[in-house]
Amino acid sequence: MSRPVALVSARAARGLDEDEQPLAAALRSLGAAVQVVDWDDPEVDWSLFALAVLRSTWDYALRIEDFLGWAQRTSAATRLVNPLSVVRWNTDKHYLRELSQAGVPTVPSRFVEPGESAADAVQQFLAEHACTEVVVKPAVGAGSRDVQRHARDPIAPILAHVQRLLVARRSVLLQPYLARVDAEGETALIYLDGGFSHAVRKGPLLRRGAPSAAGLFAPEQISPRVAGADETAVAGRALAALPFPPPLYVRIDLLKGEDGEPRLLELELTEPSLFLAHAPGAAARLAACLLERA
């Protein structure tokens, strides 16, 4: 292959992506040249690359219009992985409403839009859900930044958090805190080229009363996990409900509800950590799939 592969990152994320080195080594072992490139570097000529592979562009959330504009320009110059249509759809968590309407079991979600009353929205959410704790997060966000877990009572901290995001013209997502995660963690299922690759356990991220993540992402506790048949079934339903064919790499994050049934928390199709080091051969499989695209 004459042109190199770009692993697309961000200045603030350099050295933080644990998938980067295994993937780069796997690509080089297959004869590909590899460069790690910042998505917003104005000096980069993206047409020089055979592929631009989105990996650690973790600063995009507060610059979403810039990022989507870059993705559009880059996809016109080379092959963007995952593609522009996926990026546009997946970078805004309103997709959860679409998947829920398609019958995918999801964590109950209530969106609050700029211009709406924070008080009315929160009161309605609490009236509809008998949860003891609430999660507030931006609809466009990454790495658990600006995400917090609040007690149901008092309501003032919830309202203040929602209002702060609305004032910044950011849509807000309210969800009940599913307490089983404290003991069981999340299950993240990774699919490569449409097929199941591996699963990991992600430890609970949100501590009661703790501030949101200060850096690009909250530190995670990761270990291998065997996904249950009920979890792979929900993941399969999520993949089937996508408005496009399953992209090259997918991470599906699930939580158990109070009834023990798995529910979709997030569908990560843009720049997910894929935890390649926790599954022998995963980096090589991903590299082979990428070079087939090139």
Secondary structure, DSSP 8 states (H G I E B T S, - for coil): --S-EEEEE-GGGTTT-TTHHHHHHHHHHTT--EEEEETT-TT--GGG-SEEEE---TTGGGGHHHHHHHHHHHHHHSEEES-HHHHHHHTSTTHHHHHHHTT--B---EEE-TTS-HHHHHHHHHHH---SEEEEEESS--TTTT-EEEESSS-HHHHHHHHHHHHTT--EEEEE--TTHHHH-EEEEEEETTEEEEEEEE-----TT----SSSS----EEE----HHHHHHHHHHHHT-SSS--SEEEEEEEE-TTS-EEEEEEE-SS----GGGSTTHHHHHHHHHHHH-
